[in-house]
C-alpha cells in the first residue's frame, strides 16, 4: 500500500498542509492534554515542558481557561553551553519564544493565536520575561483572523521558532536546559474593564 504512487502523494500533501498550518514536523498529537501540567506538542524528546533538556520543542501548552482582556506573564531561564536554532530551514536565527493561546492547539488557524509583541529572542543563557494582554491584536496562523474569542480559550502556553515562524520549533546544538520560573494569566486589564461597563 505504501508503494502506491497515489498513497504516497496523499501522504505528502497531508504533511505539507499540516506544516503550512504551523503544526510542526511531528503532526497532530493523538489526543489533547487534559492533565493540569505542561505538555509538549509536535515535539521530540520532551514531554513535560516546564523543566527539561532541549531536544526539539514546538508547542508547550497547559489546559487553562483565559479570555480577552487578561494579561499573560511568563518568566523562564535558559542554562547550558549549547545554542538553540530554528527547525524551519526557511527561518532565521536567533531562536524565539512567543506567548500563545488556543481553543484547540491541534486545530486550524481559527483556533490558535499568538501575541504579536511577545516575540522573545533566545540567543543564550539567561532569565527572560515576557507579558502581553490577550486582545483583538493577537493573530492566528499566518497572521490571520479571526481574533481570540471573549470566552472559549481552553489552553495557554508558548511556542518556539525563529524570526518568522512562531511554532515551527527549535532544536539545540549542544546542551540547553529550560526552566519555567512562572506563568500567570492575571486579572483583566483596566482598558478591558472599562469597555465592559
RASULWO-V243399 format. One record per residue. N is the residue number from 1. PSI is psi in whole degrees, -180 to 180 (NA if undefined). NEAR is the number of other C-alpha atoms within 10 Angstrom. D_LAST is the distance of its C-alpha to the last C-alpha in Angstrom with 1 decimal. Layout:
BEGIN
n={N	N}
psi={PSI	PSI}
near={NEAR	NEAR}
d_last={D_LAST	D_LAST}
END
This chain:
BEGIN
n={1	2	3	4	5	6	7	8	9	10	11	12	13	14	15	16	17	18	19	20	21	22	23	24	25	26	27	28	29	30	31	32	33	34	35	36	37	38	39	40	41	42	43	44	45	46	47	48	49	50	51	52	53	54	55	56	57	58	59	60	61	62	63	64	65	66	67	68	69	70	71	72	73	74	75	76	77	78	79	80	81	82	83	84	85	86	87	88	89	90	91	92	93	94	95	96	97	98	99	100	101	102	103	104	105	106	107	108	109	110	111	112	113	114	115	116	117	118	119	120	121	122	123	124	125	126	127	128	129	130	131	132	133	134	135	136	137	138	139	140	141	142	143	144	145	146	147	148	149	150	151	152	153	154	155	156	157	158	159	160	161	162	163	164	165	166	167	168	169	170	171	172	173	174	175	176	177	178	179	180	181	182	183	184	185	186	187	188	189	190	191	192	193	194	195	196	197}
psi={-42	-23	-13	124	-36	-42	-45	-41	-44	-40	-43	-42	-41	-44	-41	-41	-43	-44	-38	-19	3	20	-13	179	-4	10	177	150	157	-37	150	147	129	-10	157	-10	178	132	132	132	149	24	168	132	10	134	-73	128	30	-13	99	161	132	134	-92	117	132	-68	142	115	156	137	113	135	144	169	162	134	-19	152	130	128	138	139	134	159	136	132	158	174	1	178	132	142	153	141	-43	119	-30	-3	170	144	168	165	149	163	141	145	150	142	159	151	-35	107	-10	1	-166	-171	-25	4	4	138	148	146	122	-18	9	3	118	113	143	71	-18	-168	150	176	131	144	143	144	158	142	129	122	179	-9	-13	145	154	-166	130	16	12	-180	175	169	165	145	155	-37	170	3	120	-16	145	166	-148	159	163	154	-150	-148	-22	-33	111	-36	17	1	163	138	173	140	101	-141	126	132	136	131	121	106	-42	149	122	135	105	-165	164	144	157	-38	-44	-41	-40	-38	-28	-12	NA}
near={7	8	7	8	10	11	12	13	11	11	13	11	12	12	16	13	12	17	17	12	17	24	26	23	19	14	16	15	14	8	8	14	17	12	9	10	13	20	21	24	28	22	24	16	12	20	15	14	22	20	16	15	17	22	18	23	27	28	28	26	26	21	22	17	15	25	20	20	21	20	18	22	16	18	15	17	18	20	15	14	13	16	18	26	24	28	25	20	9	9	17	16	18	18	27	26	23	23	27	28	30	27	22	17	25	21	13	14	20	18	22	26	29	27	22	16	14	19	21	18	17	21	14	17	16	11	15	15	14	17	18	20	23	28	18	16	17	25	21	25	20	14	13	12	17	16	19	25	17	13	11	15	21	18	21	25	25	21	25	29	31	29	17	17	20	28	30	28	29	28	22	19	12	12	14	20	17	18	16	17	14	12	17	14	20	13	14	17	14	10	9	15	12	9	8	6	5}
d_last={61.4	60.0	62.8	61.8	60.7	58.0	56.5	56.6	54.8	52.1	51.5	51.4	48.9	46.6	46.7	46.0	43.0	41.5	42.2	40.4	37.3	37.2	38.6	41.2	44.9	45.0	43.3	40.6	40.8	42.5	39.5	36.1	35.7	34.2	35.3	32.9	34.9	35.0	37.0	38.6	38.6	41.1	42.9	46.4	47.7	44.3	42.7	40.4	38.7	37.5	41.0	43.7	46.5	45.7	47.3	45.1	41.3	39.0	35.8	34.8	32.2	30.8	29.2	25.7	22.3	19.6	16.6	15.1	13.4	16.0	19.0	22.5	25.2	28.9	32.2	35.6	39.3	42.2	45.7	49.1	51.4	50.5	48.5	45.7	45.9	44.1	45.6	45.0	48.2	46.3	43.8	44.3	44.3	43.0	41.3	37.5	34.7	31.2	28.1	27.5	25.4	26.4	26.1	29.9	31.8	34.9	33.2	33.1	31.0	28.1	27.7	28.1	26.2	27.0	25.2	27.1	27.2	28.4	32.0	34.1	37.8	40.1	43.4	44.8	44.6	41.8	38.4	35.4	31.6	28.9	25.1	22.4	18.7	18.5	17.2	18.3	21.2	22.9	26.0	28.2	31.9	33.6	30.3	29.2	26.2	24.1	21.4	20.5	18.6	15.1	17.2	21.0	22.1	25.1	27.0	26.6	29.4	31.3	34.0	37.1	39.0	40.2	38.9	38.1	37.8	34.9	36.3	40.0	41.0	42.9	46.4	48.3	51.7	52.9	50.9	47.2	45.2	41.4	39.5	35.8	35.1	31.3	28.6	25.1	21.8	19.4	15.9	12.9	13.2	11.2	10.7	9.3	6.9	5.7	5.6	3.8	0.0}
END
